[in-house]
């Protein structure tokens, strides 16, 4: 794989950009999970178990 990327000029730039994008998304998701209100997490976690909105057809 490194030989394939080594033959492409500017491949290191793409690798660094992809790593930076991955890290930004990971950090943003972590911050979002730390900031989200606990009640919202509780509501989201109970969605699969909540049958209030289920209507049988």
C-alpha positions in Angstrom: 0.0 0.0 0.0 2.8 2.4 0.9 4.5 1.7 -2.5 1.3 2.5 -4.3 0.9 5.8 -2.4 4.6 6.5 -2.7 4.4 6.8 -6.4 1.6 9.4 -6.3 2.9 12.9 -6.0 1.2 14.8 -3.1 -0.2 11.6 -1.5 1.1 12.7 1.9 -1.1 15.8 1.7 -4.2 13.6 1.2 -3.2 11.3 4.0 -2.7 14.3 6.4 -6.0 15.9 5.4 -7.9 12.7 5.9 -6.4 12.2 9.3 -7.2 15.8 10.3 -10.8 15.4 9.1 -11.2 12.1 11.1 -9.8 13.7 14.2 -12.1 16.7 13.9 -15.2 14.5 13.5 -14.1 12.4 16.5 -13.4 15.4 18.7 -16.7 17.1 17.7 -18.7 13.9 18.5 -16.9 13.6 21.9 -17.7 17.2 22.8 -21.3 16.8 21.6 -21.7 13.7 23.9 -20.3 15.6 26.8 -22.5 18.6 26.3 -25.8 17.0 25.4 -28.4 17.2 28.3 -28.8 14.0 30.3 -32.6 14.0 29.7 -32.1 14.0 26.0 -29.8 10.9 26.3 -32.4 9.2 28.5 -35.1 9.9 25.9 -33.0 8.7 23.0 -32.0 5.5 24.9 -35.7 4.6 25.5 -36.9 5.1 21.9 -36.6 1.4 21.0 -38.5 0.4 24.1 -41.2 3.0 23.9 -44.4 1.7 22.2 -46.5 4.8 22.7 -46.3 6.0 19.1 -46.7 2.5 17.6 -49.9 2.0 15.8 -50.8 -1.5 14.5 -52.1 -1.4 11.0 
